[in-house]
Amino acid sequence: MILALLSIPIVLFSLLAVRTKDLLHAVIFLAVASMCLAATFLALQAPDIAITEAAVNAGLSTLIYVIAIRKTGRHE
Protein backbone atom coordinates (compact mmCIF):
# COMPACT_ATOMS: atom_id res chain seq x y z
CA MET A 1 0.00 0.00 0.00
CA ILE A 2 2.80 2.41 0.89
CA LEU A 3 4.54 1.70 -2.41
CA ALA A 4 1.41 2.63 -4.34
CA LEU A 5 1.17 5.88 -2.38
CA LEU A 6 4.82 6.69 -3.05
CA SER A 7 4.57 5.91 -6.76
CA ILE A 8 1.86 8.55 -7.32
CA PRO A 9 4.10 11.57 -6.57
CA ILE A 10 6.97 10.02 -8.53
CA VAL A 11 4.83 9.80 -11.65
CA LEU A 12 3.18 13.17 -11.01
CA PHE A 13 6.40 15.13 -10.54
CA SER A 14 8.08 13.34 -13.45
CA LEU A 15 5.22 14.34 -15.75
CA LEU A 16 5.34 17.89 -14.45
CA ALA A 17 9.07 18.01 -15.18
CA VAL A 18 8.49 16.92 -18.75
CA ARG A 19 5.56 19.27 -19.35
CA THR A 20 6.95 22.49 -17.84
CA LYS A 21 8.56 25.17 -19.99
CA ASP A 22 10.91 26.49 -17.29
CA LEU A 23 14.13 24.49 -16.90
CA LEU A 24 14.61 25.42 -13.26
CA HIS A 25 11.13 24.18 -12.40
CA ALA A 26 11.84 20.95 -14.27
CA VAL A 27 14.99 20.37 -12.23
CA ILE A 28 13.12 21.01 -8.98
CA PHE A 29 10.34 18.61 -10.00
CA LEU A 30 12.90 15.94 -10.81
CA ALA A 31 14.59 16.46 -7.44
CA VAL A 32 11.27 15.96 -5.66
CA ALA A 33 10.59 12.83 -7.72
CA SER A 34 14.05 11.57 -6.80
CA MET A 35 13.41 12.13 -3.10
CA CYS A 36 10.15 10.20 -3.40
CA LEU A 37 12.09 7.41 -5.10
CA ALA A 38 14.56 7.45 -2.21
CA ALA A 39 11.62 7.12 0.19
CA THR A 40 10.41 4.16 -1.87
CA PHE A 41 13.79 2.48 -1.54
CA LEU A 42 13.65 3.14 2.18
CA ALA A 43 10.20 1.53 2.37
CA LEU A 44 11.64 -1.48 0.53
CA GLN A 45 14.27 -1.73 3.30
CA ALA A 46 17.20 -0.74 1.12
CA PRO A 47 18.67 2.18 3.09
CA ASP A 48 22.02 2.16 1.30
CA ILE A 49 20.37 2.67 -2.08
CA ALA A 50 18.00 5.27 -0.59
CA ILE A 51 20.89 7.32 0.80
CA THR A 52 22.77 7.07 -2.49
CA GLU A 53 19.68 8.13 -4.46
CA ALA A 54 19.06 11.09 -2.17
CA ALA A 55 22.67 12.24 -2.08
CA VAL A 56 23.70 11.74 -5.68
CA ASN A 57 20.58 12.14 -7.76
CA ALA A 58 18.53 14.54 -5.66
CA GLY A 59 21.48 16.41 -4.23
CA LEU A 60 24.53 16.52 -6.44
CA SER A 61 22.84 16.22 -9.84
CA THR A 62 20.30 18.89 -8.94
CA LEU A 63 23.07 21.21 -7.84
CA ILE A 64 24.99 20.70 -11.09
CA TYR A 65 21.85 21.29 -13.16
CA VAL A 66 20.98 24.48 -11.26
CA ILE A 67 24.52 25.84 -11.67
CA ALA A 68 24.45 25.06 -15.40
CA ILE A 69 21.04 26.72 -15.82
CA ARG A 70 22.16 29.82 -13.90
CA LYS A 71 25.26 30.20 -16.06
CA THR A 72 23.28 30.17 -19.31
CA GLY A 73 21.27 33.12 -20.57
CA ARG A 74 17.50 33.06 -20.45
CA HIS A 75 15.59 33.90 -23.59
CA GLU A 76 11.83 34.29 -23.35
Secondary structure as the mmCIF struct_conf table of DSSP 4:
data_model
#
loop_
_struct_conf.conf_type_id
_struct_conf.id
_struct_conf.beg_label_comp_id
_struct_conf.beg_label_asym_id
_struct_conf.beg_label_seq_id
_struct_conf.end_label_comp_id
_struct_conf.end_label_asym_id
_struct_conf.end_label_seq_id
HELX_RH_AL_P HELX_RH_AL_P1 ILE A 2 ARG A 19
BEND BEND1 LYS A 21 LYS A 21
HELX_RH_AL_P HELX_RH_AL_P2 LEU A 23 ALA A 43
TURN_TY1_P TURN_TY1_P1 LEU A 44 GLN A 45
HELX_RH_AL_P HELX_RH_AL_P3 PRO A 47 THR A 52
HELX_RH_PI_P HELX_RH_PI_P1 GLU A 53 SER A 61
HELX_RH_AL_P HELX_RH_AL_P4 THR A 62 LYS A 71
BEND BEND2 THR A 72 THR A 72
HELX_LH_PP_P HELX_LH_PP_P1 GLY A 73 ARG A 74
#
